[in-house]
Amino acid sequence: RSMTQASLRVTLASLLVLGLTAGPAAAADKVSLRFGFVATGLDAIWTYGIERGFFREAGLEVELREGKGSAVTAQTVAAGGDDFGVDIDGGTFLTLAAKGLPATAILSVAAKSPLVVFSPKARPIRTPAELAGKSIAITAGDGPSALLPALLELNKVDASKVTQVNMQPGPKLTSLLSGRVEGVATNVVLRPTLESKGQEVYSLMYADFGVVTPGLYLIASNQLIQAKSDVVRRFVAAAVRSMTATEQDPEAAAASFSKVYPQYSKDMALNETRVVMSLFRSPDTEGKPLGTVSLADARTGAEILQKFGSYPAGVDPTGFVTNRFQTGE
C-alpha cells in the first residue's frame, strides 16, 4: 500500500512538472491563399485539405480568398497583400517574374498546360493540321490566343488558312454552342461548363503538339520565402497531402468544396476537380512527387513565350521556380 501511494505521488509530481513546462499549445500561423479567379472546382484541393486537417496539423490556419485573374493575384502576392497565390497561369507568371515580379513558383498544382482548342465532339478537330479551313474563336491577349500562332507554326500549319474570330471570353464559349465557329482557343478547365450546356467537346491540347508551357503554379513572395521559409515549407507539405487526397477521392474533395461554396453546382465542382486532376502531371513530371515543378517545362515555355509572347530574352526561368520546398532541389 505504501509503495502504491509512493508511486502515485511520483506520478502526480511528474504530471505537475510536465504541466508547468509544456505551456500552452502554440498558436497556428494564419496565412491567406488567393485563387487566380473566383472559386471553382479547381479549388476543391484546398477545401479538402482544410477539411481533412492537413493544414491544421502543419500548424497553419488558412483563409481562402477569391481572385480576379492570374496576373492580379500574382501581383497581390508579390506585394505582400496575400501569403500565397494559386491557379496562376504558368506562362503569365514566367513573363511577370522575368520582368522583375518578386515572387517564386513553389509548387505545380497543374504540371501540364491547360491550353486547348475545343471543337464539337461530333465534328472534332483532332490535330493542328485540321485547323486549316476552320474558324476559331479567340480572345486577344489571353494565353490560349497568344500561343495559337505557336501551335500553328510548330506544326507547320499556314496561319492564313485559319480564320481567327476575336471576341470576349463569355461570347467565345457561346459562339461554339451556337455553331458560329468550329473551334475555340481556351482553357481546358472550361470543358465542364460547355458540357453542362449540352455541348460535348473534343480537346486538342497544345501541350500534346509541341507547345509545352507550365500549367498552374502555387506562388509565394520572395519576401515571405526569405522571412518565413518554415511557413512556406509547411504549407507546401500540406498542399501535397491535399493533392494526393483529392486524387484518391475526388468525390469527397468536391463535396468539401460544396460545403464552403454551397451556391456552386455540385456536379460542376466534381467535373472541374476531375479536370484539374488530369493535369496534375506533365510528361516531364511522371514518376516524380506530386506537385513537382518541372524546370524543363519552364525552360521550354520561356523559349516559346520569348518567340510568341512578351518574355524578355536572356532570362533564365529557373531563377524564379523551385522545388526546394517539395523535393529539396
Backbone hydrogen bonds in HBPLUS format (Angstrom, degrees):
<---DONOR---> <-ACCEPTOR-->    atom                        ^
c    i                          cat <-CA-CA->   ^        H-A-AA   ^      H-
h    n   atom  resd res      DA  || num        DHA   H-A  angle D-A-AA Bond
n    s   type  num  typ     dist DA aas  dist angle  dist       angle   num
A0005-GLN N   A0001-ARG O   2.95 MM   4  6.28 158.5  2.00 151.1 156.6     1
A0006-ALA N   A0002-SER O   2.94 MM   4  6.11 151.8  2.02 141.5 149.5     2
A0007-SER N   A0003-MET O   2.87 MM   4  6.08 156.8  1.93 145.8 152.2     3
A0008-LEU N   A0004-THR O   2.93 MM   4  6.15 152.7  2.00 145.6 153.4     4
A0009-ARG N   A0005-GLN O   2.93 MM   4  6.21 153.9  1.99 145.3 151.9     5
A0010-VAL N   A0006-ALA O   3.00 MM   4  6.30 156.8  2.05 149.3 155.1     6
A0011-THR N   A0007-SER O   2.94 MM   4  6.19 159.6  1.98 149.2 154.8     7
A0012-LEU N   A0008-LEU O   2.90 MM   4  6.13 165.3  1.92 154.0 157.5     8
A0013-ALA N   A0009-ARG O   2.94 MM   4  6.05 154.3  2.01 142.8 150.4     9
A0014-SER N   A0010-VAL O   2.89 MM   4  6.11 151.6  1.97 146.4 154.2    10
A0015-LEU N   A0011-THR O   2.96 MM   4  6.25 159.4  2.01 151.3 156.3    11
A0016-LEU N   A0012-LEU O   2.94 MM   4  6.13 153.2  2.01 144.6 152.2    12
A0017-VAL N   A0013-ALA O   2.98 MM   4  6.24 157.5  2.03 147.0 152.5    13
A0018-LEU N   A0014-SER O   2.94 MM   4  6.23 160.2  1.98 150.0 155.4    14
A0019-GLY N   A0015-LEU O   2.86 MM   4  6.04 156.0  1.92 147.0 153.8    15
A0020-LEU N   A0016-LEU O   2.97 MM   4  6.21 147.7  2.08 144.9 153.4    16
A0021-THR N   A0017-VAL O   2.98 MM   4  6.18 148.7  2.08 147.8 156.2    17
A0022-ALA N   A0018-LEU O   2.82 MM   4  5.66 155.0  1.88 150.6 156.2    18
A0029-ASP N   A0059-GLY O   2.86 MM  30  6.16 160.6  1.90 150.1 143.7    19
A0061-GLU N   A0029-ASP O   2.87 MM  32  5.94 161.8  1.90 143.6 143.7    20
A0031-VAL N   A0061-GLU O   2.91 MM  30  6.17 164.0  1.93 158.5 161.0    21
A0063-GLU N   A0031-VAL O   2.89 MM  32  6.29 156.2  1.95 154.3 162.3    22
A0084-PHE N   A0032-SER O   3.03 MM  52  6.26 146.8  2.15 151.3 161.2    23
A0033-LEU N   A0063-GLU O   2.85 MM  30  6.09 160.3  1.89 166.8 165.1    24
A0065-ARG N   A0033-LEU O   2.90 MM  32  6.01 153.0  1.97 161.5 156.0    25
A0034-ARG N   A0084-PHE O   2.88 MM  50  6.21 170.4  1.89 150.1 149.3    26
A0086-VAL N   A0034-ARG O   2.95 MM  52  6.32 154.5  2.02 158.3 161.3    27
A0035-PHE N   A0065-ARG O   2.78 MM  30  6.16 165.3  1.80 166.4 168.8    28
A0036-GLY N   A0086-VAL O   2.81 MM  50  5.80 100.9  2.45 137.4 157.0    29
A0069-GLY N   A0036-GLY O   2.55 MM  33  5.01 141.5  1.69 157.4 169.9    30
A0067-GLY N   A0037-PHE O   2.92 MM  30  4.16 174.6  1.93 110.0 110.1    31
A0043-ASP N   A0040-THR O   2.90 MM   3  5.74 157.9  1.95 124.5 130.0    32
A0044-ALA N   A0041-GLY O   3.17 MM   3  5.28 165.9  2.19 110.1 110.8    33
A0046-TRP N   A0043-ASP O   3.08 MM   3  5.60 134.6  2.30 109.2 118.3    34
A0047-THR N   A0043-ASP O   3.41 MM   4  6.88 160.7  2.45 149.6 154.1    35
A0048-TYR N   A0044-ALA O   2.89 MM   4  5.85 157.9  1.94 148.7 155.0    36
A0049-GLY N   A0045-ILE O   3.03 MM   4  6.16 151.7  2.11 135.2 143.2    37
A0050-ILE N   A0046-TRP O   3.02 MM   4  6.17 154.6  2.09 144.1 150.4    38
A0051-GLU N   A0047-THR O   2.90 MM   4  6.08 160.2  1.94 142.9 149.0    39
A0052-ARG N   A0048-TYR O   2.82 MM   4  5.97 159.4  1.86 152.3 157.6    40
A0054-PHE N   A0049-GLY O   3.01 MM   5  5.39 139.2  2.18 161.0 164.5    41
A0053-GLY N   A0050-ILE O   3.10 MM   3  5.14 147.9  2.21  99.6 109.4    42
A0057-GLU N   A0053-GLY O   2.90 MM   4  6.00 160.2  1.94 149.4 154.3    43
A0058-ALA N   A0055-PHE O   3.02 MM   3  4.90 131.5  2.26  92.2 106.3    44
A0060-LEU N   A0055-PHE O   2.84 MM   5  5.14 155.4  1.90 144.8 146.1    45
A0059-GLY N   A0056-ARG O   2.91 MM   3  5.04 156.7  1.97 108.2 112.9    46
A0073-THR N   A0069-GLY O   2.97 MM   4  6.17 170.4  1.98 162.2 165.0    47
A0074-ALA N   A0070-SER O   2.88 MM   4  6.02 164.6  1.90 153.9 158.7    48
A0075-GLN N   A0071-ALA O   3.02 MM   4  6.18 158.6  2.07 146.6 152.0    49
A0076-THR N   A0072-VAL O   2.93 MM   4  6.13 153.1  2.00 148.3 156.2    50
A0077-VAL N   A0073-THR O   2.94 MM   4  6.15 163.5  1.97 157.2 160.5    51
A0078-ALA N   A0074-ALA O   2.97 MM   4  6.11 163.6  2.00 146.6 151.7    52
A0079-ALA N   A0075-GLN O   3.04 MM   4  6.13 142.1  2.19 138.8 147.9    53
A0081-GLY N   A0076-THR O   2.87 MM   5  5.16 143.9  2.00 167.0 157.4    54
A0080-GLY N   A0077-VAL O   2.96 MM   3  5.12 157.8  2.01 107.1 114.3    55
A0085-GLY N   A0219-ILE O   3.04 MM 134  5.19 155.2  2.10 138.2 142.9    56
A0219-ILE N   A0085-GLY O   2.78 MM 134  5.19 162.5  1.81 152.7 158.9    57
A0088-ILE N   A0217-TYR O   3.26 MM 129  5.03 168.6  2.28 146.1 142.7    58
A0217-TYR N   A0088-ILE O   2.87 MM 129  5.03 164.1  1.89 139.5 140.6    59
A0093-PHE N   A0089-ASP O   2.93 MM   4  6.19 162.9  1.96 158.0 163.2    60
A0090-GLY N   A0215-GLY O   2.72 MM 125  5.10 153.9  1.79 160.2 153.1    61
A0094-LEU N   A0090-GLY O   2.93 MM   4  6.11 169.5  1.94 153.8 156.6    62
A0095-THR N   A0091-GLY O   3.15 MM   4  6.26 163.1  2.18 146.7 151.0    63
A0096-LEU N   A0092-THR O   3.06 MM   4  6.28 163.3  2.09 150.5 155.1    64
A0097-ALA N   A0093-PHE O   2.80 MM   4  5.94 170.6  1.81 163.5 166.1    65
A0098-ALA N   A0094-LEU O   2.90 MM   4  5.95 153.5  1.97 143.7 151.3    66
A0099-LYS N   A0096-LEU O   3.11 MM   3  5.18 135.7  2.32  96.1 108.6    67
A0101-LEU N   A0096-LEU O   3.04 MM   5  5.52 162.7  2.07 135.7 134.0    68
A0100-GLY N   A0097-ALA O   2.98 MM   3  5.09 162.3  2.02 107.6 110.8    69
A0103-ALA N   A0101-LEU O   2.87 MM   2  5.77 135.1  2.08 109.9  96.0    70
A0222-ASN N   A0102-PRO O   3.02 MM 120  5.57 169.6  2.03 127.1 127.1    71
A0104-THR N   A0220-ALA O   2.89 MM 116  5.67 162.2  1.92 166.1 171.1    72
A0220-ALA N   A0104-THR O   3.06 MM 116  5.67 152.2  2.14 151.1 158.6    73
A0105-ALA N   A0320-PHE O   3.11 MM 215  6.40 165.1  2.13 139.9 139.8    74
A0322-THR N   A0105-ALA O   2.98 MM 217  6.27 153.1  2.06 169.0 174.4    75
A0106-ILE N   A0218-LEU O   2.82 MM 112  5.82 156.7  1.87 158.2 166.2    76
A0218-LEU N   A0107-LEU O   2.82 MM 111  5.06 149.9  1.91 152.2 152.5    77
A0108-SER N   A0291-GLY O   2.91 MM 183  4.73 175.0  1.91 130.5 132.1    78
A0109-VAL N   A0216-LEU O   2.92 MM 107  5.61 133.0  2.14 147.8 161.1    79
A0110-ALA N   A0216-LEU O   3.16 MM 106  4.76 167.5  2.18 134.9 135.1    80
A0216-LEU N   A0110-ALA O   2.82 MM 106  4.76 148.0  1.92 127.0 137.7    81
A0111-ALA N   A0279-LEU O   2.87 MM 168  6.04 113.7  2.32 144.1 157.2    82
A0112-LYS N   A0279-LEU O   3.15 MM 167  5.01 173.7  2.15 145.1 147.0    83
A0188-VAL N   A0114-PRO O   2.78 MM  74  5.19 164.3  1.81 148.3 153.7    84
A0206-TYR N   A0115-LEU O   3.12 MM  91  5.67 164.6  2.14 132.2 137.1    85
A0116-VAL N   A0186-THR O   3.03 MM  70  5.54 156.6  2.09 150.2 148.7    86
A0186-THR N   A0116-VAL O   2.87 MM  70  5.54 162.9  1.90 158.0 163.8    87
A0117-VAL N   A0204-LEU O   2.93 MM  87  5.09 147.5  2.04 132.0 142.5    88
A0204-LEU N   A0117-VAL O   3.03 MM  87  5.09 168.2  2.05 143.6 146.6    89
A0118-PHE N   A0184-VAL O   2.89 MM  66  5.23 157.2  1.94 150.9 148.9    90
A0184-VAL N   A0118-PHE O   2.96 MM  66  5.23 142.6  2.10 138.7 148.2    91
A0119-SER N   A0202-TYR O   3.15 MM  83  5.29 141.9  2.30 140.2 149.5    92
A0202-TYR N   A0119-SER O   2.70 MM  83  5.29 160.3  1.73 156.9 163.9    93
A0123-ARG N   A0120-PRO O   2.89 MM   3  5.18 140.6  2.04 106.5 118.3    94
A0121-LYS N   A0200-GLU O   2.86 MM  79  5.48 164.9  1.88 137.2 133.2    95
A0130-GLU N   A0127-THR O   3.01 MM   3  5.46 139.5  2.18 109.9 120.3    96
A0131-LEU N   A0128-PRO O   2.89 MM   3  5.31 163.2  1.92 115.5 120.6    97
A0132-ALA N   A0129-ALA O   3.39 MM   3  6.05 159.1  2.44 112.4 116.8    98
A0134-LYS N   A0131-LEU O   2.98 MM   3  5.36 153.3  2.06 138.5 136.9    99
A0133-GLY N   A0161-LYS O   2.68 MM  28  5.47 166.0  1.70 144.4 149.6   100
A0163-THR N   A0134-LYS O   2.99 MM  29  6.16 153.3  2.06 157.2 160.6   101
A0182-GLU N   A0135-SER O   2.89 MM  47  5.46 148.8  1.99 141.9 151.6   102
A0136-ILE N   A0163-THR O   2.70 MM  27  6.05 162.0  1.73 166.4 172.5   103
A0165-VAL N   A0136-ILE O   2.84 MM  29  5.97 163.9  1.86 145.0 150.4   104
A0137-ALA N   A0183-GLY O   2.90 MM  46  6.30 162.9  1.93 143.9 143.3   105
A0185-ALA N   A0137-ALA O   2.96 MM  48  6.17 168.3  1.97 170.5 169.7   106
A0138-ILE N   A0165-VAL O   2.92 MM  27  5.88 163.3  1.95 138.9 140.6   107
A0167-MET N   A0138-ILE O   2.86 MM  29  6.20 151.8  1.94 157.4 164.7   108
A0142-ASP N   A0139-THR O   3.11 MM   3  5.99 171.4  2.12 147.7 150.3   109
A0146-ALA N   A0142-ASP O   2.85 MM   4  5.97 161.6  1.89 161.1 167.4   110
A0147-LEU N   A0143-GLY O   3.07 MM   4  6.17 148.3  2.17 151.8 158.6   111
A0148-LEU N   A0145-SER O   3.31 MM   3  5.14 158.9  2.36  97.2 103.4   112
A0150-ALA N   A0147-LEU O   3.08 MM   3  5.05 122.7  2.42  94.2 108.8   113
A0151-LEU N   A0147-LEU O   3.11 MM   4  6.50 153.1  2.18 148.6 155.3   114
A0152-LEU N   A0148-LEU O   3.02 MM   4  6.35 155.8  2.08 152.6 159.1   115
A0153-GLU N   A0149-PRO O   2.86 MM   4  6.02 171.8  1.87 152.4 154.7   116
A0154-LEU N   A0150-ALA O   2.89 MM   4  5.84 169.1  1.90 151.5 155.3   117
A0155-ASN N   A0152-LEU O   3.24 MM   3  5.33 136.0  2.44  96.9 108.9   118
A0157-VAL N   A0152-LEU O   2.80 MM   5  4.81 168.5  1.81 144.4 145.8   119
A0156-LYS N   A0153-GLU O   3.01 MM   3  4.93 165.2  2.03 109.4 110.2   120
A0161-LYS N   A0158-ASP O   3.00 MM   3  5.66 160.4  2.04 118.4 124.7   121
A0162-VAL N   A0159-ALA O   3.07 MM   3  5.38 167.1  2.09 114.2 117.0   122
A0172-LYS N   A0168-GLN O   2.92 MM   4  5.94 141.8  2.07 152.6 164.8   123
A0174-THR N   A0170-GLY O   3.30 MM   4  6.60 166.4  2.32 149.8 153.8   124
A0175-SER N   A0171-PRO O   2.74 MM   4  5.86 144.8  1.86 148.9 157.1   125
A0176-LEU N   A0173-LEU O   3.12 MM   3  5.49 136.5  2.31 104.7 115.5   126
A0177-LEU N   A0173-LEU O   3.30 MM   4  6.70 155.9  2.36 146.2 152.7   127
A0178-SER N   A0174-THR O   2.88 MM   4  6.14 153.4  1.95 154.1 161.3   128
A0180-ARG N   A0175-SER O   2.92 MM   5  5.09 126.6  2.22 151.3 161.1   129
A0181-VAL N   A0175-SER O   3.38 MM   6  5.89 155.3  2.44 127.6 126.8   130
A0179-GLY N   A0176-LEU O   3.26 MM   3  5.10 142.7  2.41  93.4 104.0   131
A0190-LEU N   A0187-ASN O   2.99 MM   3  5.89 169.1  2.00 128.2 131.5   132
A0191-ARG N   A0188-VAL O   3.01 MM   3  5.55 166.6  2.03 119.9 122.2   133
A0193-THR N   A0190-LEU O   3.02 MM   3  5.23 124.8  2.33 103.2 117.8   134
A0194-LEU N   A0190-LEU O   3.25 MM   4  6.69 157.1  2.30 157.4 162.6   135
A0195-GLU N   A0191-ARG O   2.95 MM   4  6.18 168.9  1.96 160.3 163.8   136
A0196-SER N   A0192-PRO O   2.84 MM   4  5.86 140.5  2.00 139.1 148.7   137
A0197-LYS N   A0194-LEU O   2.97 MM   3  5.28 145.2  2.10 104.5 115.2   138
A0199-GLN N   A0194-LEU O   3.15 MM   5  5.44 161.6  2.18 140.9 136.2   139
A0198-GLY N   A0195-GLU O   3.07 MM   3  5.01 159.7  2.11 105.2 107.5   140
A0208-ASP N   A0205-MET O   3.11 MM   3  5.46 143.5  2.24 106.8 116.8   141
A0209-PHE N   A0206-TYR O   2.89 MM   3  5.44 160.8  1.92 117.8 124.2   142
A0211-VAL N   A0206-TYR O   3.23 MM   5  5.22 148.9  2.33 139.3 131.6   143
A0212-VAL N   A0210-GLY O   3.07 MM   2  5.65 126.7  2.36 104.9  90.0   144
A0225-ILE N   A0221-SER O   3.10 MM   4  6.40 163.4  2.13 151.1 155.7   145
A0226-GLN N   A0222-ASN O   2.98 MM   4  6.14 154.0  2.04 145.4 151.8   146
A0227-ALA N   A0223-GLN O   2.89 MM   4  6.01 158.7  1.93 148.7 155.0   147
A0228-LYS N   A0224-LEU O   2.70 MM   4  5.39 160.8  1.74 149.0 154.5   148
A0231-VAL N   A0228-LYS O   3.10 MM   3  5.39 124.3  2.42 104.3 117.4   149
A0232-VAL N   A0228-LYS O   3.21 MM   4  6.61 159.0  2.26 151.8 157.5   150
A0233-ARG N   A0229-SER O   2.87 MM   4  6.11 158.2  1.92 147.3 153.5   151
A0234-ARG N   A0230-ASP O   2.94 MM   4  6.14 161.8  1.97 147.4 151.7   152
A0235-PHE N   A0231-VAL O   2.91 MM   4  6.10 152.9  1.99 146.4 154.4   153
A0236-VAL N   A0232-VAL O   2.97 MM   4  6.17 165.8  1.99 154.7 157.7   154
A0237-ALA N   A0233-ARG O   3.06 MM   4  6.26 160.6  2.10 147.6 153.0   155
A0238-ALA N   A0234-ARG O   3.05 MM   4  6.23 159.4  2.09 145.6 150.6   156
A0239-ALA N   A0235-PHE O   2.84 MM   4  6.05 149.4  1.94 147.3 157.0   157
A0240-VAL N   A0236-VAL O   2.93 MM   4  6.19 156.8  1.98 153.9 158.5   158
A0241-ARG N   A0237-ALA O   3.16 MM   4  6.44 158.1  2.21 143.7 149.5   159
A0242-SER N   A0238-ALA O   2.94 MM   4  6.18 147.2  2.05 141.6 151.0   160
A0243-MET N   A0239-ALA O   2.89 MM   4  6.21 155.3  1.95 152.0 158.1   161
A0244-THR N   A0240-VAL O   2.94 MM   4  6.13 161.9  1.97 150.9 155.9   162
A0245-ALA N   A0241-ARG O   2.94 MM   4  6.11 161.2  1.97 146.8 151.8   163
A0246-THR N   A0242-SER O   2.94 MM   4  6.08 152.7  2.02 143.8 151.6   164
A0247-GLU N   A0243-MET O   2.95 MM   4  6.17 155.9  2.01 147.7 153.8   165
A0248-GLN N   A0244-THR O   3.07 MM   4  6.31 145.1  2.19 142.2 151.8   166
A0249-ASP N   A0245-ALA O   2.97 MM   4  6.18 140.8  2.13 143.7 153.7   167
A0253-ALA N   A0249-ASP O   3.14 MM   4  6.45 155.9  2.20 150.0 157.4   168
A0254-ALA N   A0250-PRO O   2.86 MM   4  6.04 165.5  1.88 151.1 154.3   169
A0255-ALA N   A0251-GLU O   2.93 MM   4  6.12 149.9  2.03 142.2 151.1   170
A0256-SER N   A0252-ALA O   3.00 MM   4  6.25 146.7  2.12 142.3 150.3   171
A0257-PHE N   A0253-ALA O   3.12 MM   4  6.50 147.3  2.23 144.3 153.3   172
A0258-SER N   A0254-ALA O   3.02 MM   4  6.35 153.4  2.10 147.4 154.2   173
A0259-LYS N   A0255-ALA O   3.18 MM   4  6.48 136.5  2.38 139.4 150.0   174
A0260-VAL N   A0257-PHE O   3.09 MM   3  5.31 124.8  2.41 100.2 113.7   175
A0261-TYR N   A0257-PHE O   2.82 MM   4  6.01 156.2  1.87 155.2 163.2   176
A0264-TYR N   A0261-TYR O   3.08 MM   3  5.76 162.6  2.11 122.4 127.8   177
A0269-ALA N   A0265-SER O   2.94 MM   4  6.14 159.6  1.98 147.6 153.3   178
A0270-LEU N   A0266-LYS O   3.04 MM   4  6.30 159.4  2.09 149.5 154.1   179
A0271-ASN N   A0267-ASP O   2.99 MM   4  6.22 163.9  2.02 150.5 155.0   180
A0272-GLU N   A0268-MET O   2.89 MM   4  6.07 159.1  1.93 154.4 160.0   181
A0273-THR N   A0269-ALA O   2.93 MM   4  6.07 148.1  2.03 142.4 151.6   182
A0274-ARG N   A0270-LEU O   3.04 MM   4  6.32 154.5  2.10 148.1 154.1   183
A0275-VAL N   A0271-ASN O   3.05 MM   4  6.32 144.7  2.18 139.3 149.1   184
A0276-VAL N   A0272-GLU O   3.05 MM   4  6.34 166.8  2.07 153.2 154.5   185
A0277-MET N   A0273-THR O   3.08 MM   4  6.29 150.2  2.17 142.8 151.5   186
A0278-SER N   A0274-ARG O   3.15 MM   4  6.40 142.3  2.30 139.0 147.7   187
A0278-SER N   A0275-VAL O   3.02 MM   3  5.22 125.4  2.33  99.2 113.2   188
A0279-LEU N   A0276-VAL O   3.02 MM   3  5.17 150.6  2.11 102.9 112.3   189
A0280-PHE N   A0277-MET O   3.12 MM   3  5.13 166.1  2.14 106.4 110.7   190
A0285-THR N   A0282-SER O   2.94 MM   3  5.26 139.7  2.10 109.7 121.3   191
A0288-LYS N   A0285-THR O   2.98 MM   3  5.27 159.0  2.03 133.1 133.5   192
A0292-THR N   A0289-PRO O   3.12 MM   3  5.77 150.5  2.21 144.0 143.4   193
A0298-ALA N   A0294-SER O   3.15 MM   4  6.33 148.1  2.26 135.5 144.1   194
A0299-ARG N   A0295-LEU O   3.00 MM   4  6.26 156.7  2.05 146.0 151.5   195
A0300-THR N   A0296-ALA O   2.94 MM   4  6.19 168.7  1.95 154.2 157.2   196
A0301-GLY N   A0297-ASP O   2.81 MM   4  5.81 157.9  1.86 141.8 149.0   197
A0302-ALA N   A0298-ALA O   2.91 MM   4  6.05 152.9  1.98 143.5 150.6   198
A0303-GLU N   A0299-ARG O   3.07 MM   4  6.37 154.1  2.14 148.6 154.9   199
A0304-ILE N   A0300-THR O   3.07 MM   4  6.39 159.3  2.11 151.2 156.4   200
A0305-LEU N   A0301-GLY O   2.83 MM   4  6.01 163.6  1.86 153.4 158.6   201
A0306-GLN N   A0302-ALA O   2.85 MM   4  5.93 143.5  1.99 141.7 151.3   202
A0307-LYS N   A0303-GLU O   3.24 MM   4  6.47 150.2  2.34 139.7 146.3   203
A0308-PHE N   A0304-ILE O   2.84 MM   4  6.02 160.2  1.88 154.8 161.1   204
A0309-GLY N   A0305-LEU O   2.59 MM   4  4.44 133.1  1.80 123.4 130.9   205
A0319-GLY N   A0316-ASP O   3.24 MM   3  6.03 163.7  2.27 120.2 123.2   206
A0320-PHE N   A0317-PRO O   3.15 MM   3  5.91 173.0  2.16 122.0 124.2   207
A0326-GLN N   A0323-ASN O   2.87 MM   3  4.93 145.9  1.98 104.4 115.7   208
A0327-THR N   A0323-ASN O   2.68 MM   4  5.37 146.7  1.79 146.5 158.0   209
A0328-GLY N   A0323-ASN O   3.00 MM   5  6.01 140.7  2.16 144.9 141.2   210
